[in-house]
Amino acid sequence: MSTVTTPSGKDRGASGGILDTLRRLLRMRETGLVLIILALFIAMAFASPYFLTWNNMRAMAMAFAVEGVVVVGMTILLISGGIDLSVGSVTALAMVIAGLLFLNGIDPWVASGMAIAVCTAIGAAMGFFVTRVGLHHFIVSLAVMVIARGLCLLGTGGRPIGLYTLPPEFKFIGQGSIGVIPVVIVIFVVVVVVFDFLLRRTTMFRKVFYTGSNEKAAAYSGIRTKKVVFLTTTLCSTLCGVAGIIYMARFGSAQPTFGIGMELNVIAAAVIGGASLSGGSGTIFGAILGTILLSVVSSSLALLDVSVYWQDIIRGSILLTAVTIDHYLNKRRG
């Protein structure tokens, strides 16, 4: 006579726990992004023999790493309920200020520190107009975008500044490698890990979520919401300054027209990664996956010899799709 064995409560609990974990993973936005990126990698491996080469992977990683530093700042700002359209212009301004100071005999490290300080001051000024004067982030950052770009063109006469005499130790942060890993990627990973930890684990950065979710409710609960908005606005501009210095070290020049359109790429990456334009939600990890996705798409289009005009249309379509999905998810939550 045969006996039927049934799984013990312990076994059922273990299998149930694994299934619950899998369900949670499948519901996460980041999981979908990882799968899309993997699918693109597989498709491009067949479509182009150059896609999986070391040179292309390195160039792609270098491209999204520096822009990823700006994405970190933008993501935190979006979570708090703000937005910054000036990131491309402020990044270029950091390059121009540091480059001009260096040409006037100031040590490049000191010049870079001064340029980042100016970017921090710009962010603080934007934070002041938003929190004290009561203007909207969109209007303030739009004005700063135009002003910063004008200052870049005024300081350089609209021409790139060649910085051929930059010392090798300074160029190392943009061009050097630790083993086979570029220093740019090391800096990027450090920034991502630090701010991802702060956003997930510290009380101060948890207030960013509360402020973005419902600023009035957060204020009634004792959170100084204006301070939170001020600090996130300042942080975003500061990280733009850091990115500008890395770009200057990488290219050995300061480009006054650099960063035009960067704000669209950065916002698109953050929104694709789950940051809401309405505030209150988002992760650094998701935003970085969004940055990687856009970088893979750009590299794929270039390797497939797609016209640059079509590339702009495709990137704009991706942004529109991401914003539409964000709007739909916000309506569902509502």
Number of C-alpha atoms within 10 A of each C-alpha: 2 4 5 4 6 8 8 9 9 9 11 12 12 12 12 12 12 12 12 12 12 12 11 11 13 12 11 13 14 21 15 14 18 16 11 13 19 13 12 15 17 13 13 21 15 11 13 13 10 15 22 15 11 10 11 14 15 15 13 17 18 21 18 23 25 23 27 30 25 29 31 27 27 33 33 33 28 28 28 34 26 24 28 26 24 28 36 28 28 34 34 28 33 34 30 28 24 27 29 19 17 19 16 10 9 14 15 21 13 13 23 25 17 17 26 28 17 19 29 22 15 20 26 21 17 26 27 20 17 22 18 11 10 10 14 14 21 14 16 20 24 15 14 21 20 14 15 23 23 16 19 26 18 12 16 17 11 14 14 17 20 16 17 9 10 18 13 11 11 18 19 17 21 23 19 18 14 11 7 8 11 19 19 26 22 15 16 20 14 12 17 21 13 10 18 17 13 14 20 12 11 11 10 12 19 15 19 28 23 24 24 26 19 16 22 13 13 18 14 10 10 8 18 14 23 16 13 23 27 23 17 27 31 23 22 27 31 28 26 32 31 22 28 36 32 26 27 28 27 19 15 21 18 28 24 28 17 21 19 16 13 19 22 16 21 29 28 26 31 33 28 29 26 27 28 27 24 18 24 23 21 23 22 26 17 24 28 26 23 29 27 22 22 22 22 21 19 19 19 21 17 13 16 13 10 12 10 12 8 11 16 12 11 15 17 15 12 17 20 13 15 21 20 12 16 19 15 12 12 13 9 8 7 6
